[in-house]
Amino acid sequence: MWLVWLGVILIGLKLAQIAVFADLSWWWIALPFALAFVWFQIEERLGLDRKKAIDDVEKAKRERIRKAFGRKTVIRIRK
């Protein structure tokens, strides 16, 4: 994601005609977006995006259980 933000910043600097960025080729401005696209494709093919989503769901589940029962609550089973 930081590559996308870098691209946005470079576009802003180029359009504002700031110092060396005014003379910088648009290819250099587009490069972070191309690299971000490649990275997102690699991440998707390796399944890293799904792993992150599953980890987030598991974390939310553990937090929900912790809030429901509290840290010091002991579950007792009656016979």
DSSP file (Angstrom, degrees, kcal/mol; ACC not computed):
  #  RESIDUE AA STRUCTURE BP1 BP2  ACC     N-H-->O    O-->H-N    N-H-->O    O-->H-N    TCO  KAPPA ALPHA  PHI   PSI    X-CA   Y-CA   Z-CA
    1    1 A M     >        0   0    0      0, 0.0     4,-1.9     0, 0.0     3,-0.4   0.000 360.0 360.0 360.0 -29.5    0.0    0.0    0.0
    2    2 A W  H  >  +     0   0    0      1,-0.2     4,-2.2     2,-0.2     5,-0.1   0.803 360.0  59.7 -65.8 -25.5    2.9    2.3    0.6
    3    3 A L  H  > S+     0   0    0      2,-0.2     4,-2.2     1,-0.2    -1,-0.2   0.882 104.0  50.3 -67.2 -37.0    3.7    2.1   -3.1
    4    4 A V  H  > S+     0   0    0     -3,-0.4     4,-2.3     2,-0.2    -2,-0.2   0.928 111.0  48.3 -65.3 -44.6    0.3    3.5   -3.9
    5    5 A W  H  X S+     0   0    0     -4,-1.9     4,-2.5     1,-0.2    -2,-0.2   0.893 109.6  53.0 -63.4 -38.8    0.8    6.4   -1.4
    6    6 A L  H  X S+     0   0    0     -4,-2.2     4,-2.6     1,-0.2    -1,-0.2   0.916 109.0  49.9 -61.0 -43.0    4.3    7.1   -2.9
    7    7 A G  H  X S+     0   0    0     -4,-2.2     4,-2.3     2,-0.2    -2,-0.2   0.902 110.2  49.7 -61.6 -42.0    2.7    7.3   -6.4
    8    8 A V  H  X S+     0   0    0     -4,-2.3     4,-2.3     2,-0.2    -2,-0.2   0.910 111.6  48.7 -64.3 -42.1    0.0    9.7   -5.1
    9    9 A I  H  X S+     0   0    0     -4,-2.5     4,-2.5     1,-0.2    -2,-0.2   0.916 110.8  50.7 -63.9 -42.9    2.7   11.9   -3.5
   10   10 A L  H  X S+     0   0    0     -4,-2.6     4,-2.5     2,-0.2    -2,-0.2   0.893 109.2  51.0 -63.3 -39.2    4.8   11.9   -6.7
   11   11 A I  H  X S+     0   0    0     -4,-2.3     4,-2.8     2,-0.2     5,-0.2   0.930 110.7  49.5 -61.7 -44.5    1.8   12.9   -8.7
   12   12 A G  H  X S+     0   0    0     -4,-2.3     4,-1.9     1,-0.2    -2,-0.2   0.916 112.4  46.9 -60.9 -43.6    1.1   15.8   -6.3
   13   13 A L  H  <>S+     0   0    0     -4,-2.5     5,-2.2     2,-0.2     4,-0.3   0.886 113.4  49.1 -66.0 -38.5    4.7   17.0   -6.5
   14   14 A K  H ><5S+     0   0    0     -4,-2.5     3,-1.1     1,-0.2    -2,-0.2   0.928 113.1  45.9 -66.9 -44.9    4.8   16.7  -10.3
   15   15 A L  H 3<5S+     0   0    0     -4,-2.8    -1,-0.2     1,-0.3    -2,-0.2   0.812 110.9  52.9 -69.3 -29.0    1.5   18.6  -10.7
   16   16 A A  T 3<5S-     0   0    0     -4,-1.9    -1,-0.3    -5,-0.2    -2,-0.2   0.498 108.4-128.1 -82.5  -3.1    2.7   21.3   -8.2
   17   17 A Q  T < 5 +     0   0    0     -3,-1.1     2,-0.5    -4,-0.3    -3,-0.2   0.906  42.0 177.1  58.2  45.3    5.9   21.7  -10.2
   18   18 A I    >>< -     0   0    0     -5,-2.2     3,-1.5    -6,-0.1     4,-0.8  -0.733  44.4 -71.4 -87.0 123.1    8.1   21.2   -7.2
   19   19 A A  G >4 S-     0   0    0     -2,-0.5     3,-1.1     1,-0.3     4,-0.4   0.116 114.9  -1.5  37.7-124.8   11.9   21.2   -7.8
   20   20 A V  G >4 S+     0   0    0      1,-0.3     3,-0.5     2,-0.2     4,-0.5   0.684 123.9  71.0 -71.8 -18.0   13.2   18.1   -9.6
   21   21 A F  G <4 S+     0   0    0     -3,-1.5     3,-0.4     1,-0.2    -1,-0.3   0.755  86.9  65.6 -71.1 -23.0    9.8   16.5   -9.7
   22   22 A A  G << S+     0   0    0     -3,-1.1    -1,-0.2    -4,-0.8    -2,-0.2   0.866 108.4  38.6 -65.4 -35.5    8.6   19.0  -12.3
   23   23 A D  S <  S+     0   0    0     -3,-0.5    -1,-0.2    -4,-0.4    -2,-0.2   0.463  91.1 116.4 -93.6  -2.7   11.1   17.7  -14.9
   24   24 A L  S    S-     0   0    0     -4,-0.5    -3,-0.0    -3,-0.4     5,-0.0  -0.432  72.1-110.4 -70.7 138.1   10.7   14.0  -13.9
   25   25 A S    >>  -     0   0    0     -2,-0.1     4,-1.1     1,-0.1     3,-0.7  -0.312  18.5-122.4 -66.4 150.5    9.3   11.8  -16.6
   26   26 A W  H 3> S+     0   0    0      1,-0.2     4,-2.2     2,-0.2     5,-0.2   0.732 110.2  68.4 -66.3 -21.3    5.7   10.4  -16.1
   27   27 A W  H 3> S+     0   0    0      1,-0.2     4,-1.3     2,-0.2    -1,-0.2   0.893  99.4  48.3 -63.6 -39.0    7.2    6.9  -16.4
   28   28 A W  H <4 S+     0   0    0     -3,-0.7    -1,-0.2     1,-0.2    -2,-0.2   0.830 110.9  51.4 -69.3 -31.0    8.9    7.4  -13.0
   29   29 A I  H  < S+     0   0    0     -4,-1.1     4,-0.4     1,-0.2    -2,-0.2   0.872 112.7  45.2 -71.1 -36.9    5.6    8.7  -11.6
   30   30 A A  H  X S+     0   0    0     -4,-2.2     4,-2.0     1,-0.2     3,-0.5   0.684  92.5  84.4 -80.3 -18.6    3.8    5.6  -12.8
   31   31 A L  H  X S+     0   0    0     -4,-1.3     4,-2.6     1,-0.2     5,-0.2   0.886  86.0  51.9 -56.1 -46.1    6.4    3.2  -11.6
   32   32 A P  H  > S+     0   0    0      0, 0.0     4,-2.2     0, 0.0    -1,-0.2   0.871 110.0  50.8 -60.7 -33.7    5.2    2.9   -8.0
   33   33 A F  H  > S+     0   0    0     -3,-0.5     4,-2.2    -4,-0.4    -2,-0.2   0.905 110.7  48.1 -68.6 -40.1    1.7    2.1   -9.3
   34   34 A A  H  X S+     0   0    0     -4,-2.0     4,-2.3     2,-0.2    -1,-0.2   0.915 112.7  48.3 -65.0 -42.8    3.0   -0.6  -11.6
   35   35 A L  H  X S+     0   0    0     -4,-2.6     4,-2.6     2,-0.2    -2,-0.2   0.885 110.5  51.6 -65.0 -38.2    5.1   -2.1   -8.7
   36   36 A A  H  X S+     0   0    0     -4,-2.2     4,-2.7    -5,-0.2    -1,-0.2   0.908 109.1  50.9 -64.2 -41.3    2.0   -2.0   -6.4
   37   37 A F  H  X S+     0   0    0     -4,-2.2     4,-2.0     2,-0.2    -2,-0.2   0.934 111.6  47.1 -60.7 -46.0    0.0   -3.8   -9.0
   38   38 A V  H  X S+     0   0    0     -4,-2.3     4,-2.4     1,-0.2    -2,-0.2   0.922 112.7  49.7 -62.1 -44.2    2.6   -6.5   -9.4
   39   39 A W  H  X S+     0   0    0     -4,-2.6     4,-2.8     1,-0.2    -2,-0.2   0.915 109.7  50.3 -62.6 -42.8    2.9   -6.9   -5.6
   40   40 A F  H  X S+     0   0    0     -4,-2.7     4,-2.1     1,-0.2    -1,-0.2   0.869 110.7  50.4 -64.9 -35.0   -0.9   -7.2   -5.2
   41   41 A Q  H  X S+     0   0    0     -4,-2.0     4,-2.3    -5,-0.2    -1,-0.2   0.918 111.9  46.8 -67.5 -42.8   -1.0   -9.9   -7.9
   42   42 A I  H  X S+     0   0    0     -4,-2.4     4,-2.1     2,-0.2     6,-0.2   0.927 112.2  51.0 -62.7 -45.0    1.8  -11.8   -6.2
   43   43 A E  H  X>S+     0   0    0     -4,-2.8     5,-1.8     1,-0.2     6,-0.8   0.891 111.5  47.9 -60.3 -40.9    0.1  -11.5   -2.8
   44   44 A E  H ><5S+     0   0    0     -4,-2.1     3,-0.7     1,-0.2    -1,-0.2   0.911 111.1  49.7 -68.2 -42.1   -3.1  -12.8   -4.2
   45   45 A R  H 3<5S+     0   0    0     -4,-2.3    -1,-0.2     1,-0.2    -2,-0.2   0.829 111.2  49.1 -68.3 -31.5   -1.6  -15.7   -6.0
   46   46 A L  H 3<5S-     0   0    0     -4,-2.1    -1,-0.2    -5,-0.2    -2,-0.2   0.576 112.2-121.1 -83.1  -8.7    0.3  -16.8   -2.9
   47   47 A G  T <X5S+     0   0    0     -3,-0.7     4,-1.9    -4,-0.6    -3,-0.2   0.642  71.0 133.7  81.5  14.4   -2.9  -16.5   -0.8
   48   48 A L  H  >< +     0   0    0     -5,-1.8     4,-2.1    -6,-0.2    -4,-0.2   0.847  68.6  55.9 -67.6 -32.8   -1.5  -13.9    1.6
   49   49 A D  H  > S+     0   0    0     -6,-0.8     4,-1.9     1,-0.2    -1,-0.2   0.897 108.8  46.8 -67.1 -38.7   -4.6  -11.8    1.3
   50   50 A R  H  > S+     0   0    0      2,-0.2     4,-2.6     1,-0.2    -1,-0.2   0.881 109.8  53.8 -69.1 -37.2   -6.8  -14.7    2.4
   51   51 A K  H  X S+     0   0    0     -4,-1.9     4,-2.5     1,-0.2    -2,-0.2   0.910 108.8  49.2 -63.3 -41.7   -4.5  -15.5    5.3
   52   52 A K  H  X S+     0   0    0     -4,-2.1     4,-2.2     2,-0.2    -1,-0.2   0.907 111.3  49.6 -63.1 -41.5   -4.7  -12.0    6.6
   53   53 A A  H  X S+     0   0    0     -4,-1.9     4,-2.1     2,-0.2    -2,-0.2   0.912 111.7  47.9 -64.7 -42.3   -8.5  -12.0    6.3
   54   54 A I  H  X S+     0   0    0     -4,-2.6     4,-2.5     1,-0.2    -2,-0.2   0.909 110.8  51.4 -65.2 -41.9   -8.7  -15.3    8.2
   55   55 A D  H  X S+     0   0    0     -4,-2.5     4,-2.3     1,-0.2    -1,-0.2   0.892 109.2  51.0 -61.3 -39.8   -6.3  -14.0   10.9
   56   56 A D  H  X S+     0   0    0     -4,-2.2     4,-2.3     2,-0.2    -1,-0.2   0.901 110.5  48.7 -64.6 -40.8   -8.5  -10.9   11.3
   57   57 A V  H  X S+     0   0    0     -4,-2.1     4,-2.3     2,-0.2    -2,-0.2   0.920 112.0  48.8 -64.9 -43.6  -11.6  -13.0   11.7
   58   58 A E  H  X S+     0   0    0     -4,-2.5     4,-2.5     2,-0.2    -2,-0.2   0.893 111.0  50.3 -63.3 -40.0   -9.9  -15.2   14.3
   59   59 A K  H  X S+     0   0    0     -4,-2.3     4,-2.2     2,-0.2    -1,-0.2   0.917 111.2  48.1 -64.4 -43.1   -8.7  -12.2   16.2
   60   60 A A  H  X S+     0   0    0     -4,-2.3     4,-2.4     2,-0.2    -2,-0.2   0.885 111.1  51.9 -64.3 -38.1  -12.1  -10.7   16.3
   61   61 A K  H  X S+     0   0    0     -4,-2.3     4,-2.4     2,-0.2    -2,-0.2   0.931 110.1  47.5 -64.0 -46.3  -13.6  -14.0   17.4
   62   62 A R  H  X S+     0   0    0     -4,-2.5     4,-2.4     1,-0.2    -2,-0.2   0.896 113.1  49.2 -62.2 -39.6  -11.1  -14.3   20.3
   63   63 A E  H  X S+     0   0    0     -4,-2.2     4,-2.4     2,-0.2    -2,-0.2   0.899 110.3  50.5 -66.3 -41.0  -11.8  -10.7   21.3
   64   64 A R  H  X S+     0   0    0     -4,-2.4     4,-2.2     2,-0.2    -2,-0.2   0.907 112.3  46.9 -63.8 -42.3  -15.6  -11.3   21.2
   65   65 A I  H  X S+     0   0    0     -4,-2.4     4,-2.4     2,-0.2     5,-0.4   0.909 111.4  51.6 -65.5 -42.0  -15.2  -14.4   23.4
   66   66 A R  H  X S+     0   0    0     -4,-2.4     4,-2.3     1,-0.2    -2,-0.2   0.901 112.3  45.9 -62.2 -41.4  -13.0  -12.6   25.8
   67   67 A K  H  < S+     0   0    0     -4,-2.4    -1,-0.2     2,-0.2    -2,-0.2   0.881 113.1  50.4 -68.8 -37.1  -15.5   -9.7   26.1
   68   68 A A  H  < S+     0   0    0     -4,-2.2    -2,-0.2    -5,-0.2    -1,-0.2   0.906 126.8  22.1 -68.8 -41.5  -18.4  -12.1   26.6
   69   69 A F  H  < S-     0   0    0     -4,-2.4     4,-0.4    -5,-0.1    -2,-0.2   0.642 101.1-136.1-102.4 -17.4  -16.8  -14.2   29.3
   70   70 A G     <  -     0   0    0     -4,-2.3     3,-0.2    -5,-0.4    -3,-0.1   0.093  28.4 -86.3  76.3 162.3  -14.3  -11.9   30.7
   71   71 A R  S    S+     0   0    0      1,-0.2    -1,-0.1    -4,-0.1    -4,-0.1   0.830 125.2  40.9 -75.4 -31.9  -10.7  -12.8   31.6
   72   72 A K  S    S+     0   0    0      2,-0.1     2,-0.3    -3,-0.0    -1,-0.2   0.418  84.7 117.2-100.4   1.4  -11.5  -14.1   35.1
   73   73 A T        -     0   0    0     -4,-0.4     2,-0.5    -3,-0.2    -4,-0.1  -0.524  50.2-155.5 -74.1 132.6  -14.7  -15.9   34.4
   74   74 A V        -     0   0    0     -2,-0.3     2,-0.6     2,-0.0    -2,-0.1  -0.934  11.3-137.2-109.0 127.6  -14.6  -19.6   35.0
   75   75 A I        -     0   0    0     -2,-0.5     2,-0.4     2,-0.0    -6,-0.0  -0.742  21.2-162.1 -86.4 123.0  -17.1  -21.8   33.1
   76   76 A R        -     0   0    0     -2,-0.6     2,-0.6     2,-0.0    -2,-0.0  -0.890   7.7-148.0-109.7 135.9  -18.6  -24.4   35.4
   77   77 A I        -     0   0    0     -2,-0.4     2,-0.3     2,-0.0    -2,-0.0  -0.897  13.1-149.5-103.3 123.7  -20.3  -27.4   34.1
   78   78 A R              0   0    0     -2,-0.6    -2,-0.0     1,-0.1     0, 0.0  -0.714 360.0 360.0 -93.8 142.7  -23.2  -28.8   36.3
   79   79 A K              0   0    0     -2,-0.3    -1,-0.1     0, 0.0    -2,-0.0   0.405 360.0 360.0-105.4 360.0  -24.0  -32.4   36.3
